[in-house]
Each structure stands twice: as C-alpha cells, then as structure tokens.
Amino acid sequence: AQSVTQLGSHVSVSEGALVLLRCNYSSSVPPYLFWYVQYPNQGLQLLLKYTSAATLVKGINGFEAEFKKSETSFHLTKPSAHMSDAAEYFCAVSSNFGNEKLTFGTGTRLTIIP
Amino acid sequence: GAGVSQSPSNKVTEKGKDVELRCDPISGHTALYWYRQSLGQGLEFLIYFQGNSAPDKSGLPSDRFSAERTGGSVSTLTIQRTQQEDSAVYLCASSQTGRGFQFGSGTRLTVV
C-alpha cells in the first residue's frame, strides 16, 4: 500500500519569498512521485514528476522538488513566489508511471501575500 | 480529442435520484481513472480501468456507485439513489504507460 502525507493544509508566503510545500510518502516499492497544481475551478495540471532518474526534478513555472529516500520526502520548492502561484497543490505517489493509480495527499492551499 | 473531456460540467440533482457522469479519455490511452474531490478531503480514488483487464473497484464507497467503460474508450460513472454526501467534484483521468496522467476538468455534482 502507498500513502502520501502533506504537512500543512494551508501555507501563506509573501510575494518574492521562498515557497516550501512538504510531502512525505510511504511505499513498499520504489515510488514514482508527482506534484500537481489546481487553480480555482480548473482541473489538475502536472507540475513535475520523479521517475527514478535524477533526484532533483525541475518542473514548470520555476518549481522543483528533491527526492530524498532516507527521509521519504519529496518537498516542492520555488525560490521566489509569484502572485500567480496561488493555488492548491497535491502530492501523489504511484508504483508505476502511467500504468497504475495515483494516491494523493490531501492537498496544500498556497496563498501569496502581496 | 486534445484532452480528457467530462460532461456535464455541473449537475444538480435531488436526493434519491440517479445520475450518470461521462468521461471521454484521450484517444489511445489504455488506462482510465475516476476520482472524487470533496471539500477538504483531497482526491479520493474510486475506480481504475486498464485495457481489457477487470477494473480495480477498490475505491468505490458503496454499492450505489458503479462505472463502466465501453469499447475501451468512453466511461460512465453512475451513482444511484444519490445522497447529500455524494456532493463533490468527480474527476476523470486517462493515461498511457510512460506518459503520465491527463485529468479532465471534472463534473461538479450537487445533491439537494
């Protein structure tokens, strides 16, 4: 069984500040890890994915995440927050890439303070 | 089509009525998934179809929920005798090995 825990259901950062959204996973097999973003009244969009290649993964909109097996973490970061980053972010885990269901965390709502 | 299409985008129904939600996956994607997104609950897996294999129904919350996928393409999620707790956004996604998920925009179901 796989699971994901996202610490902090709500995170607020000032515009220009570092964004850090936390995700810890549990998996009995080597995981595939994902971050999705959901803007208001829209569907989910893939930000980035870890598929057992490089542990530091770069995604769209300046986001990146680092896979740390020893910490079972896959935290999402962005050096400088922009107002357009305000959205809900979901971490997800799977045992495959494109051929198995995703298990999602409960999400983190990111608010950007002007 | 260009993406995963879901219909209707919004559905208001009376308690006790049956509803059908439709999902058109991306052409050629062999896997199709249904998720439910309730306020503050994240995304809850419901059911997963992969090619001609028996679907993984492990996430369906009750026997009022069922889904089918005809011809390996279009899928319909049916909720019988709807209850207020069924109110949520129902998301469909499709995928192909090595290509990841593509989500639709969802159907917002409101049971009154």
Interface residues (C-beta under 8 A of the other chain):
Chain A: S9 F34 Y36 Q42 G43 L44 Q45 L46 K49 F90 A92 N96 F97 G98 N99 K101 L102 T103 F104 G105 T106 G107
Chain B: A31 Y33 Y35 G40 Q41 G42 L43 F45 Y48 Q50 D56 L91 A93 S95 Q96 T97 G98 R99 G100 F101 F103 G104 S105 G106
